[in-house]
Amino acid sequence: MLTRRRREALKALKKITEERGPISYEELAQELGISKWSAYELLIQLENEGYVQSELRKCNGKCGGRPSLRFSLSPQGEEVLKGESGLEALREEISHYFQLAKRDLRAASAALKEKLTARATPLLQSARSLTMLLLELRNYSSELYSRIRRIIKSGEDLSLISGAAMVGDREGRLSRIVQICQQALSRLSKAQKEVIASILKEEAKILDIGKEA
């Protein structure tokens, strides 16, 4: 799963190269508003991961005709962006709930409760129910909250989250949410669980979930 920084870099690279072909790292730096060395390092990392390809091309103008390195998306980069576009709506929805929770936790929980009764794909239902569980744990149990936070940070199987919540929820307050989580997660592939884990880890940072206090 791409980080937001890498995703933005690939999108910018795609946009520019569609207009003018392979570009230099300086051009990407200008598009992203970062230093040229940061852009170069980012492109090299993406190339090492297979998302970007480079070639030496003759340069006209300021470089005096010397060959320069030009970058473009690789076929793998093209494919990953196609897949990412399908997840954008999911990521935006989950981000919305965490942004709302920062201002009004109860309002965010209430909005999510309504969504949990609606029909949805297992991927979306899992993301919604896990987000709901995290928000509820903010107020319910600091011990459970810390335990779930460590699971998210470590990248362990998401199924451990609902299991840990069920064991720690002695009063049964979270039983319905946990049940929904378990049912939805049981229908996901390992890759789909990793997608949700990455989104939760990234978007939940606004509430300091997913990192140690």
Buried (B, 14 or more C-beta within 10 A) or exposed (E): BBEEEBBBBBBBBBEBBEEEEBBBBEBBBBBBEBEBEBBBEBBBBBBEBEBBBBEEEEBEEEEEEEEBBBBBBBEEBEEBBEEBEEBEEBBEBBBBBBEBBEEEBEEBBEBBBEBBEEEBEBBBBBBBBBBBBBBBBBEBBEEBBEBBBBBBEEEEBBBBBBBBBBEBBEEEEBEEBBEBBBBBBEEBEEEBBBBBBBBBBBBBEEBEBBEEE
